[in-house]
Amino acid sequence: MRLRLIEEDPPMTSRLPLQLTSIAVTLVNLAILLAIVGVFVARERAVAAPSAAPDGILRGRGLQIVDEQGKIRASISIHPATTQPDGSTYPETVLLRLITSQGRPVVKIASSEDGSGIALSAAEGLAYVQLQTRGGNPRAVIVDGAGKEISKLP
């Protein structure tokens, strides 16, 4: 009786496709991981606020506050001085706006070198109240929901 001491190795061709498949799956998983990390890093950079100055004060040229859907709900901005087509000029103005979820600014507060004003609007329709002083001339206007001016001082 003869014992067989040497076993035959399975052919190499059966291991090679399995190794190539494992490498391919690993590379695809690595690419997906890098894409996910890249999205999170980009999102963090987009929403990161500037760091505060050494005195603890946050400085910038404007501010926007957004809701969970990314819609601007409040803003503070500086508008440069402008000249209108009729020749009148408006000095540089700081403007605070509070905005509805539908994108309508319903509260506006403005300040400039020659005056200030506040406007309160209805969330729908044309109704608003406006108080303003410009160049020492105060003014108050009330407009109803149809857009008709119902009160004006002076």
VMD Tcl script that builds the backbone (N, CA, C; Angstrom):
set m [mol new atoms 462]
animate dup $m
set s [atomselect $m all]
$s set {name element resname resid chain x y z} {
  {N N MET 1 A 0.829 -1.149 0.000}
  {CA C MET 1 A 0.000 0.000 0.000}
  {C C MET 1 A 0.887 1.229 0.000}
  {N N ARG 2 A 0.501 2.130 -0.768}
  {CA C ARG 2 A 1.308 3.316 -0.942}
  {C C ARG 2 A 0.583 4.545 -0.400}
  {N N LEU 3 A 1.222 5.324 0.457}
  {CA C LEU 3 A 0.612 6.540 0.987}
  {C C LEU 3 A 0.968 7.727 0.110}
  {N N ARG 4 A 0.027 8.520 0.002}
  {CA C ARG 4 A 0.270 9.718 -0.788}
  {C C ARG 4 A 0.631 10.832 0.176}
  {N N LEU 5 A 1.841 11.302 0.161}
  {CA C LEU 5 A 2.323 12.305 1.104}
  {C C LEU 5 A 2.233 13.730 0.553}
  {N N ILE 6 A 2.198 13.890 -0.685}
  {CA C ILE 6 A 2.185 15.235 -1.284}
  {C C ILE 6 A 0.777 15.535 -1.781}
  {N N GLU 7 A 0.234 16.576 -1.228}
  {CA C GLU 7 A -1.071 17.010 -1.709}
  {C C GLU 7 A -0.869 17.981 -2.846}
  {N N GLU 8 A -1.797 17.951 -3.711}
  {CA C GLU 8 A -1.711 18.882 -4.828}
  {C C GLU 8 A -2.266 20.243 -4.399}
  {N N ASP 9 A -1.555 21.281 -4.752}
  {CA C ASP 9 A -2.042 22.641 -4.480}
  {C C ASP 9 A -3.187 22.971 -5.426}
  {N N PRO 10 A -4.178 23.671 -4.901}
  {CA C PRO 10 A -5.228 24.101 -5.819}
  {C C PRO 10 A -4.630 25.100 -6.814}
  {N N PRO 11 A -5.187 25.184 -7.965}
  {CA C PRO 11 A -4.628 26.095 -8.960}
  {C C PRO 11 A -4.684 27.541 -8.477}
  {N N MET 12 A -3.714 28.355 -8.839}
  {CA C MET 12 A -3.624 29.769 -8.440}
  {C C MET 12 A -4.739 30.614 -9.048}
  {N N THR 13 A -5.262 30.194 -10.122}
  {CA C THR 13 A -6.294 30.979 -10.792}
  {C C THR 13 A -7.546 31.122 -9.946}
  {N N SER 14 A -7.832 30.210 -9.039}
  {CA C SER 14 A -9.024 30.334 -8.211}
  {C C SER 14 A -8.850 31.380 -7.111}
  {N N ARG 15 A -7.646 31.649 -6.643}
  {CA C ARG 15 A -7.406 32.665 -5.611}
  {C C ARG 15 A -7.314 34.071 -6.192}
  {N N LEU 16 A -6.825 34.218 -7.379}
  {CA C LEU 16 A -6.569 35.531 -7.966}
  {C C LEU 16 A -7.836 36.368 -8.131}
  {N N PRO 17 A -8.929 35.863 -8.670}
  {CA C PRO 17 A -10.132 36.695 -8.787}
  {C C PRO 17 A -10.656 37.138 -7.426}
  {N N LEU 18 A -10.556 36.288 -6.421}
  {CA C LEU 18 A -11.009 36.645 -5.085}
  {C C LEU 18 A -10.166 37.784 -4.513}
  {N N GLN 19 A -8.865 37.735 -4.707}
  {CA C GLN 19 A -7.986 38.801 -4.228}
  {C C GLN 19 A -8.266 40.109 -4.963}
  {N N LEU 20 A -8.438 40.042 -6.281}
  {CA C LEU 20 A -8.728 41.256 -7.046}
  {C C LEU 20 A -10.068 41.859 -6.639}
  {N N THR 21 A -11.053 41.017 -6.390}
  {CA C THR 21 A -12.357 41.503 -5.947}
  {C C THR 21 A -12.241 42.165 -4.576}
  {N N SER 22 A -11.497 41.581 -3.670}
  {CA C SER 22 A -11.306 42.170 -2.337}
  {C C SER 22 A -10.617 43.521 -2.429}
  {N N ILE 23 A -9.626 43.633 -3.256}
  {CA C ILE 23 A -8.910 44.907 -3.429}
  {C C ILE 23 A -9.847 45.944 -4.035}
  {N N ALA 24 A -10.616 45.563 -5.034}
  {CA C ALA 24 A -11.542 46.499 -5.680}
  {C C ALA 24 A -12.590 47.002 -4.688}
  {N N VAL 25 A -13.174 46.119 -3.882}
  {CA C VAL 25 A -14.173 46.509 -2.884}
  {C C VAL 25 A -13.551 47.439 -1.849}
  {N N THR 26 A -12.334 47.152 -1.420}
  {CA C THR 26 A -11.636 48.009 -0.454}
  {C C THR 26 A -11.414 49.407 -1.026}
  {N N LEU 27 A -11.000 49.489 -2.283}
  {CA C LEU 27 A -10.772 50.793 -2.912}
  {C C LEU 27 A -12.078 51.584 -3.065}
  {N N VAL 28 A -13.156 50.905 -3.418}
  {CA C VAL 28 A -14.456 51.577 -3.521}
  {C C VAL 28 A -14.891 52.100 -2.154}
  {N N ASN 29 A -14.738 51.297 -1.111}
  {CA C ASN 29 A -15.084 51.738 0.246}
  {C C ASN 29 A -14.245 52.934 0.670}
  {N N LEU 30 A -12.970 52.935 0.337}
  {CA C LEU 30 A -12.094 54.061 0.666}
  {C C LEU 30 A -12.543 55.325 -0.058}
  {N N ALA 31 A -12.922 55.212 -1.323}
  {CA C ALA 31 A -13.393 56.366 -2.085}
  {C C ALA 31 A -14.678 56.934 -1.484}
  {N N ILE 32 A -15.597 56.067 -1.083}
  {CA C ILE 32 A -16.842 56.519 -0.458}
  {C C ILE 32 A -16.553 57.214 0.859}
  {N N LEU 33 A -15.671 56.666 1.658}
  {CA C LEU 33 A -15.302 57.274 2.935}
  {C C LEU 33 A -14.701 58.660 2.723}
  {N N LEU 34 A -13.792 58.789 1.762}
  {CA C LEU 34 A -13.174 60.089 1.489}
  {C C LEU 34 A -14.211 61.100 1.009}
  {N N ALA 35 A -15.171 60.674 0.201}
  {CA C ALA 35 A -16.225 61.575 -0.265}
  {C C ALA 35 A -17.079 62.063 0.897}
  {N N ILE 36 A -17.443 61.161 1.799}
  {CA C ILE 36 A -18.260 61.546 2.957}
  {C C ILE 36 A -17.500 62.516 3.857}
  {N N VAL 37 A -16.250 62.227 4.127}
  {CA C VAL 37 A -15.434 63.127 4.958}
  {C C VAL 37 A -15.305 64.482 4.275}
  {N N GLY 38 A -15.117 64.503 2.962}
  {CA C GLY 38 A -15.001 65.765 2.228}
  {C C GLY 38 A -16.252 66.614 2.329}
  {N N VAL 39 A -17.434 65.987 2.266}
  {CA C VAL 39 A -18.696 66.721 2.390}
  {C C VAL 39 A -18.809 67.344 3.777}
  {N N PHE 40 A -18.482 66.584 4.817}
  {CA C PHE 40 A -18.568 67.124 6.172}
  {C C PHE 40 A -17.577 68.257 6.394}
  {N N VAL 41 A -16.378 68.135 5.884}
  {CA C VAL 41 A -15.373 69.195 6.035}
  {C C VAL 41 A -15.832 70.451 5.299}
  {N N ALA 42 A -16.361 70.305 4.087}
  {CA C ALA 42 A -16.842 71.457 3.329}
  {C C ALA 42 A -18.005 72.129 4.039}
  {N N ARG 43 A -18.909 71.343 4.616}
  {CA C ARG 43 A -20.051 71.917 5.331}
  {C C ARG 43 A -19.585 72.687 6.564}
  {N N GLU 44 A -18.613 72.170 7.292}
  {CA C GLU 44 A -18.084 72.857 8.470}
  {C C GLU 44 A -17.437 74.177 8.081}
  {N N ARG 45 A -16.696 74.185 6.997}
  {CA C ARG 45 A -16.064 75.431 6.551}
  {C C ARG 45 A -17.101 76.453 6.137}
  {N N ALA 46 A -18.209 76.016 5.532}
  {CA C ALA 46 A -19.232 76.933 5.047}
  {C C ALA 46 A -19.989 77.606 6.183}
  {N N VAL 47 A -20.158 76.931 7.313}
  {CA C VAL 47 A -20.948 77.500 8.394}
  {C C VAL 47 A -20.096 78.002 9.556}
  {N N ALA 48 A -18.812 77.874 9.468}
  {CA C ALA 48 A -17.960 78.298 10.573}
  {C C ALA 48 A -17.916 79.821 10.647}
  {N N ALA 49 A -18.114 80.346 11.813}
  {CA C ALA 49 A -18.051 81.788 12.020}
  {C C ALA 49 A -16.594 82.210 12.174}
  {N N PRO 50 A -16.300 83.447 11.801}
  {CA C PRO 50 A -14.934 83.902 12.007}
  {C C PRO 50 A -14.604 83.926 13.498}
  {N N SER 51 A -13.354 83.743 13.804}
  {CA C SER 51 A -12.975 83.730 15.213}
  {C C SER 51 A -13.016 85.144 15.787}
  {N N ALA 52 A -13.271 85.217 17.051}
  {CA C ALA 52 A -13.361 86.506 17.727}
  {C C ALA 52 A -11.980 87.132 17.849}
  {N N ALA 53 A -11.967 88.437 17.873}
  {CA C ALA 53 A -10.727 89.183 18.063}
  {C C ALA 53 A -10.235 88.955 19.495}
  {N N PRO 54 A -8.981 89.322 19.774}
  {CA C PRO 54 A -8.462 89.130 21.129}
  {C C PRO 54 A -9.306 89.791 22.215}
  {N N ASP 55 A -10.054 90.852 21.859}
  {CA C ASP 55 A -10.878 91.515 22.862}
  {C C ASP 55 A -12.235 90.831 23.042}
  {N N GLY 56 A -12.467 89.697 22.333}
  {CA C GLY 56 A -13.698 88.940 22.494}
  {C C GLY 56 A -14.842 89.425 21.632}
  {N N ILE 57 A -14.613 90.366 20.751}
  {CA C ILE 57 A -15.670 90.920 19.910}
  {C C ILE 57 A -15.607 90.287 18.530}
  {N N LEU 58 A -16.754 89.853 18.033}
  {CA C LEU 58 A -16.859 89.278 16.701}
  {C C LEU 58 A -17.087 90.415 15.713}
  {N N ARG 59 A -16.251 90.512 14.695}
  {CA C ARG 59 A -16.350 91.600 13.725}
  {C C ARG 59 A -16.581 91.049 12.334}
  {N N GLY 60 A -17.346 91.779 11.545}
  {CA C GLY 60 A -17.608 91.379 10.177}
  {C C GLY 60 A -18.296 92.502 9.433}
  {N N ARG 61 A -18.526 92.284 8.150}
  {CA C ARG 61 A -19.169 93.305 7.326}
  {C C ARG 61 A -20.676 93.092 7.234}
  {N N GLY 62 A -21.147 91.979 7.759}
  {CA C GLY 62 A -22.567 91.683 7.738}
  {C C GLY 62 A -22.835 90.408 8.515}
  {N N LEU 63 A -24.104 90.146 8.748}
  {CA C LEU 63 A -24.492 88.953 9.481}
  {C C LEU 63 A -25.794 88.440 8.893}
  {N N GLN 64 A -25.870 87.138 8.683}
  {CA C GLN 64 A -27.102 86.505 8.240}
  {C C GLN 64 A -27.395 85.346 9.175}
  {N N ILE 65 A -28.649 85.254 9.592}
  {CA C ILE 65 A -29.097 84.137 10.412}
  {C C ILE 65 A -30.056 83.330 9.552}
  {N N VAL 66 A -29.789 82.022 9.436}
  {CA C VAL 66 A -30.600 81.169 8.575}
  {C C VAL 66 A -31.333 80.127 9.408}
  {N N ASP 67 A -32.456 79.641 8.855}
  {CA C ASP 67 A -33.203 78.583 9.536}
  {C C ASP 67 A -32.673 77.220 9.107}
  {N N GLU 68 A -33.334 76.163 9.525}
  {CA C GLU 68 A -32.866 74.808 9.230}
  {C C GLU 68 A -32.872 74.493 7.739}
  {N N GLN 69 A -33.690 75.204 6.951}
  {CA C GLN 69 A -33.736 74.976 5.510}
  {C C GLN 69 A -32.722 75.834 4.761}
  {N N GLY 70 A -31.968 76.656 5.487}
  {CA C GLY 70 A -30.962 77.503 4.860}
  {C C GLY 70 A -31.500 78.844 4.373}
  {N N LYS 71 A -32.765 79.154 4.679}
  {CA C LYS 71 A -33.350 80.437 4.270}
  {C C LYS 71 A -32.904 81.522 5.245}
  {N N ILE 72 A -32.576 82.691 4.705}
  {CA C ILE 72 A -32.180 83.812 5.553}
  {C C ILE 72 A -33.406 84.315 6.294}
  {N N ARG 73 A -33.313 84.387 7.625}
  {CA C ARG 73 A -34.432 84.840 8.447}
  {C C ARG 73 A -34.154 86.173 9.117}
  {N N ALA 74 A -32.891 86.550 9.220}
  {CA C ALA 74 A -32.529 87.847 9.783}
  {C C ALA 74 A -31.191 88.248 9.178}
  {N N SER 75 A -31.008 89.544 8.988}
  {CA C SER 75 A -29.729 90.008 8.462}
  {C C SER 75 A -29.423 91.400 8.968}
  {N N ILE 76 A -28.146 91.645 9.104}
  {CA C ILE 76 A -27.645 92.990 9.382}
  {C C ILE 76 A -26.628 93.261 8.290}
  {N N SER 77 A -26.821 94.355 7.559}
  {CA C SER 77 A -25.915 94.658 6.452}
  {C C SER 77 A -25.636 96.154 6.385}
  {N N ILE 78 A -24.548 96.477 5.720}
  {CA C ILE 78 A -24.162 97.869 5.505}
  {C C ILE 78 A -24.272 98.134 4.014}
  {N N HIS 79 A -25.084 99.122 3.658}
  {CA C HIS 79 A -25.265 99.484 2.256}
  {C C HIS 79 A -24.471 100.760 1.970}
  {N N PRO 80 A -23.705 100.774 0.893}
  {CA C PRO 80 A -22.896 101.956 0.589}
  {C C PRO 80 A -23.762 103.150 0.190}
  {N N ALA 81 A -23.185 104.331 0.265}
  {CA C ALA 81 A -23.881 105.545 -0.165}
  {C C ALA 81 A -24.216 105.439 -1.650}
  {N N THR 82 A -25.392 105.953 -2.033}
  {CA C THR 82 A -25.814 105.893 -3.438}
  {C C THR 82 A -26.436 107.211 -3.866}
  {N N THR 83 A -26.419 107.443 -5.171}
  {CA C THR 83 A -27.098 108.583 -5.776}
  {C C THR 83 A -28.212 108.038 -6.648}
  {N N GLN 84 A -29.416 108.542 -6.454}
  {CA C GLN 84 A -30.583 108.102 -7.208}
  {C C GLN 84 A -30.640 108.797 -8.568}
  {N N PRO 85 A -31.417 108.258 -9.513}
  {CA C PRO 85 A -31.534 108.893 -10.834}
  {C C PRO 85 A -32.032 110.341 -10.778}
  {N N ASP 86 A -32.837 110.679 -9.745}
  {CA C ASP 86 A -33.334 112.057 -9.639}
  {C C ASP 86 A -32.311 112.999 -8.992}
  {N N GLY 87 A -31.131 112.485 -8.654}
  {CA C GLY 87 A -30.074 113.304 -8.078}
  {C C GLY 87 A -30.006 113.274 -6.559}
  {N N SER 88 A -31.046 112.735 -5.921}
  {CA C SER 88 A -31.012 112.661 -4.455}
  {C C SER 88 A -29.979 111.618 -4.039}
  {N N THR 89 A -29.421 111.827 -2.855}
  {CA C THR 89 A -28.388 110.908 -2.374}
  {C C THR 89 A -28.840 110.247 -1.078}
  {N N TYR 90 A -28.364 109.043 -0.885}
  {CA C TYR 90 A -28.583 108.322 0.360}
  {C C TYR 90 A -27.218 107.985 0.927}
  {N N PRO 91 A -26.983 108.356 2.190}
  {CA C PRO 91 A -25.685 108.037 2.797}
  {C C PRO 91 A -25.575 106.543 3.108}
  {N N GLU 92 A -24.375 106.141 3.474}
  {CA C GLU 92 A -24.174 104.751 3.893}
  {C C GLU 92 A -25.190 104.415 4.976}
  {N N THR 93 A -25.780 103.224 4.890}
  {CA C THR 93 A -26.873 102.852 5.782}
  {C C THR 93 A -26.634 101.462 6.380}
  {N N VAL 94 A -26.922 101.337 7.656}
  {CA C VAL 94 A -26.913 100.040 8.329}
  {C C VAL 94 A -28.366 99.597 8.402}
  {N N LEU 95 A -28.632 98.344 7.968}
  {CA C LEU 95 A -30.004 97.859 7.886}
  {C C LEU 95 A -30.146 96.510 8.587}
  {N N LEU 96 A -31.114 96.435 9.498}
  {CA C LEU 96 A -31.479 95.187 10.169}
  {C C LEU 96 A -32.809 94.743 9.579}
  {N N ARG 97 A -32.869 93.489 9.139}
  {CA C ARG 97 A -34.111 92.944 8.586}
  {C C ARG 97 A -34.473 91.647 9.300}
  {N N LEU 98 A -35.744 91.508 9.663}
  {CA C LEU 98 A -36.291 90.265 10.186}
  {C C LEU 98 A -37.255 89.749 9.126}
  {N N ILE 99 A -37.089 88.494 8.721}
  {CA C ILE 99 A -37.729 87.970 7.522}
  {C C ILE 99 A -38.582 86.748 7.866}
  {N N THR 100 A -39.755 86.629 7.245}
  {CA C THR 100 A -40.624 85.468 7.469}
  {C C THR 100 A -40.045 84.239 6.777}
  {N N SER 101 A -40.629 83.083 7.084}
  {CA C SER 101 A -40.180 81.846 6.436}
  {C C SER 101 A -40.476 81.857 4.943}
  {N N GLN 102 A -41.374 82.748 4.509}
  {CA C GLN 102 A -41.703 82.878 3.087}
  {C C GLN 102 A -40.769 83.864 2.370}
  {N N GLY 103 A -39.828 84.454 3.109}
  {CA C GLY 103 A -38.848 85.355 2.500}
  {C C GLY 103 A -39.247 86.817 2.492}
  {N N ARG 104 A -40.299 87.181 3.196}
  {CA C ARG 104 A -40.755 88.571 3.214}
  {C C ARG 104 A -40.193 89.301 4.431}
  {N N PRO 105 A -39.459 90.406 4.202}
  {CA C PRO 105 A -38.977 91.184 5.351}
  {C C PRO 105 A -40.140 91.939 5.993}
  {N N VAL 106 A -40.429 91.648 7.265}
  {CA C VAL 106 A -41.563 92.280 7.939}
  {C C VAL 106 A -41.133 93.322 8.961}
  {N N VAL 107 A -39.871 93.311 9.343}
  {CA C VAL 107 A -39.331 94.338 10.233}
  {C C VAL 107 A -38.044 94.849 9.613}
  {N N LYS 108 A -37.970 96.166 9.442}
  {CA C LYS 108 A -36.745 96.781 8.944}
  {C C LYS 108 A -36.414 97.952 9.856}
  {N N ILE 109 A -35.178 97.987 10.290}
  {CA C ILE 109 A -34.696 99.113 11.087}
  {C C ILE 109 A -33.435 99.609 10.406}
  {N N ALA 110 A -33.406 100.911 10.084}
  {CA C ALA 110 A -32.272 101.467 9.347}
  {C C ALA 110 A -31.706 102.665 10.088}
  {N N SER 111 A -30.405 102.857 9.911}
  {CA C SER 111 A -29.716 103.994 10.517}
  {C C SER 111 A -28.680 104.520 9.545}
  {N N SER 112 A -28.629 105.847 9.405}
  {CA C SER 112 A -27.629 106.473 8.537}
  {C C SER 112 A -27.200 107.795 9.151}
  {N N GLU 113 A -26.296 108.481 8.471}
  {CA C GLU 113 A -25.775 109.748 8.992}
  {C C GLU 113 A -26.845 110.829 9.109}
  {N N ASP 114 A -27.863 110.794 8.245}
  {CA C ASP 114 A -28.869 111.862 8.292}
  {C C ASP 114 A -30.221 111.429 8.835}
  {N N GLY 115 A -30.307 110.241 9.439}
  {CA C GLY 115 A -31.579 109.853 10.027}
  {C C GLY 115 A -31.681 108.367 10.276}
  {N N SER 116 A -32.909 107.959 10.627}
  {CA C SER 116 A -33.167 106.554 10.891}
  {C C SER 116 A -34.632 106.270 10.611}
  {N N GLY 117 A -34.967 104.989 10.590}
  {CA C GLY 117 A -36.355 104.632 10.340}
  {C C GLY 117 A -36.638 103.215 10.761}
  {N N ILE 118 A -37.929 102.946 10.900}
  {CA C ILE 118 A -38.396 101.607 11.204}
  {C C ILE 118 A -39.642 101.365 10.376}
  {N N ALA 119 A -39.748 100.181 9.797}
  {CA C ALA 119 A -40.931 99.799 9.040}
  {C C ALA 119 A -41.384 98.438 9.538}
  {N N LEU 120 A -42.684 98.340 9.831}
  {CA C LEU 120 A -43.291 97.087 10.278}
  {C C LEU 120 A -44.358 96.717 9.258}
  {N N SER 121 A -44.199 95.566 8.622}
  {CA C SER 121 A -45.125 95.143 7.571}
  {C C SER 121 A -45.914 93.934 8.024}
  {N N ALA 122 A -47.103 93.767 7.409}
  {CA C ALA 122 A -47.885 92.562 7.638}
  {C C ALA 122 A -47.191 91.403 6.927}
  {N N ALA 123 A -47.381 90.190 7.448}
  {CA C ALA 123 A -46.767 89.023 6.815}
  {C C ALA 123 A -47.365 88.776 5.435}
  {N N GLU 124 A -48.609 89.212 5.213}
  {CA C GLU 124 A -49.278 89.102 3.919}
  {C C GLU 124 A -49.965 90.423 3.622}
  {N N GLY 125 A -50.185 90.697 2.363}
  {CA C GLY 125 A -50.889 91.911 1.983}
  {C C GLY 125 A -49.952 93.105 1.915}
  {N N LEU 126 A -50.548 94.290 1.847}
  {CA C LEU 126 A -49.778 95.512 1.639}
  {C C LEU 126 A -49.690 96.404 2.867}
  {N N ALA 127 A -50.258 96.007 3.989}
  {CA C ALA 127 A -50.295 96.848 5.182}
  {C C ALA 127 A -48.904 97.033 5.779}
  {N N TYR 128 A -48.610 98.277 6.178}
  {CA C TYR 128 A -47.367 98.552 6.891}
  {C C TYR 128 A -47.476 99.863 7.660}
  {N N VAL 129 A -46.560 100.012 8.623}
  {CA C VAL 129 A -46.397 101.243 9.384}
  {C C VAL 129 A -44.944 101.637 9.243}
  {N N GLN 130 A -44.716 102.915 8.966}
  {CA C GLN 130 A -43.340 103.388 8.770}
  {C C GLN 130 A -43.135 104.668 9.579}
  {N N LEU 131 A -42.076 104.674 10.365}
  {CA C LEU 131 A -41.659 105.870 11.102}
  {C C LEU 131 A -40.249 106.200 10.637}
  {N N GLN 132 A -40.011 107.449 10.294}
  {CA C GLN 132 A -38.661 107.799 9.862}
  {C C GLN 132 A -38.360 109.267 10.128}
  {N N THR 133 A -37.080 109.516 10.318}
  {CA C THR 133 A -36.586 110.888 10.402}
  {C C THR 133 A -35.412 110.983 9.436}
  {N N ARG 134 A -35.443 112.004 8.620}
  {CA C ARG 134 A -34.344 112.213 7.687}
  {C C ARG 134 A -34.107 113.708 7.588}
  {N N GLY 135 A -32.898 114.111 7.900}
  {CA C GLY 135 A -32.580 115.530 7.828}
  {C C GLY 135 A -33.400 116.379 8.772}
  {N N GLY 136 A -33.782 115.832 9.922}
  {CA C GLY 136 A -34.544 116.604 10.899}
  {C C GLY 136 A -36.026 116.665 10.616}
  {N N ASN 137 A -36.514 115.912 9.631}
  {CA C ASN 137 A -37.937 115.916 9.301}
  {C C ASN 137 A -38.557 114.567 9.645}
  {N N PRO 138 A -39.290 114.500 10.780}
  {CA C PRO 138 A -39.914 113.228 11.142}
  {C C PRO 138 A -41.130 112.946 10.248}
  {N N ARG 139 A -41.426 111.673 10.083}
  {CA C ARG 139 A -42.541 111.298 9.219}
  {C C ARG 139 A -43.117 109.968 9.710}
  {N N ALA 140 A -44.443 109.835 9.680}
  {CA C ALA 140 A -45.121 108.591 10.039}
  {C C ALA 140 A -46.142 108.280 8.952}
  {N N VAL 141 A -46.166 107.052 8.505}
  {CA C VAL 141 A -47.092 106.632 7.457}
  {C C VAL 141 A -47.726 105.309 7.879}
  {N N ILE 142 A -49.052 105.205 7.695}
  {CA C ILE 142 A -49.769 103.959 7.926}
  {C C ILE 142 A -50.532 103.619 6.646}
  {N N VAL 143 A -50.342 102.395 6.169}
  {CA C VAL 143 A -50.982 101.937 4.939}
  {C C VAL 143 A -51.785 100.681 5.267}
  {N N ASP 144 A -53.029 100.614 4.745}
  {CA C ASP 144 A -53.865 99.444 5.032}
  {C C ASP 144 A -53.544 98.270 4.117}
  {N N GLY 145 A -54.260 97.157 4.324}
  {CA C GLY 145 A -53.994 95.931 3.588}
  {C C GLY 145 A -54.221 96.041 2.086}
  {N N ALA 146 A -55.013 97.037 1.659}
  {CA C ALA 146 A -55.251 97.237 0.224}
  {C C ALA 146 A -54.207 98.140 -0.410}
  {N N GLY 147 A -53.273 98.652 0.393}
  {CA C GLY 147 A -52.232 99.537 -0.120}
  {C C GLY 147 A -52.614 101.004 -0.089}
  {N N LYS 148 A -53.744 101.333 0.567}
  {CA C LYS 148 A -54.209 102.728 0.645}
  {C C LYS 148 A -53.627 103.396 1.892}
  {N N GLU 149 A -53.030 104.560 1.688}
  {CA C GLU 149 A -52.476 105.315 2.810}
  {C C GLU 149 A -53.622 105.870 3.645}
  {N N ILE 150 A -53.667 105.484 4.925}
  {CA C ILE 150 A -54.784 105.926 5.771}
  {C C ILE 150 A -54.371 106.992 6.779}
  {N N SER 151 A -53.061 107.155 6.971}
  {CA C SER 151 A -52.599 108.180 7.885}
  {C C SER 151 A -51.187 108.578 7.520}
  {N N LYS 152 A -50.920 109.871 7.602}
  {CA C LYS 152 A -49.580 110.356 7.303}
  {C C LYS 152 A -49.332 111.599 8.141}
  {N N LEU 153 A -48.207 111.608 8.827}
  {CA C LEU 153 A -47.793 112.759 9.618}
  {C C LEU 153 A -46.370 113.116 9.227}
  {N N PRO 154 A -45.989 114.253 9.048}
  {CA C PRO 154 A -46.773 115.442 8.725}
  {C C PRO 154 A -47.291 115.393 7.323}
}
mol reanalyze $m
mol bondsrecalc $m
mol representation Tube
mol addrep $m
